[in-house]
């Protein structure tokens, strides 16, 4: 599956391993000029918990997670309203980190995007983060870590 992306962004992946478990991170490595951080002060986390012996989702769960992301893209990220900055998968959860103009409006757009579809088992958390500190700390924490660059966003999509 591929994910739709904004133009002029570079995506990358990194993996954190602790013993036999891994967490895979997919994130924007370089914010494009079309991402206006100052206009997206609210951080919104979507959390999907699941049970798995290896900490990773089943194929069915992964397909549903990809469906959720595909359904949200045109409603959430259109016209620069929000930016999906980071996705982590592992340790029995997937977490999407968005930055949005407004958390309340984000939830409204999410409800609109998902109307008519079977319920997705997600939790929604939000807080103010006008300087994108959470994202910045994540990127800074990658110093010295092997990072795999993904295809440029102008291509048809980025592999999940």
Secondary structure, DSSP 8 states (H G I E B T S, - for coil): -EE---TT-EEEEEEEEETTEEEEEEEEEE--TT--GGG--EEEEEEEE---SSSS--HHHHHHHHHHHHHHHHHHSGGGSEEEEEEEEETTEEEEEEEES-HHHHHHHHHHHHTTS----EEEEEEE-TT-HHHHHHHHHTTT---EE---TTSS-EE-
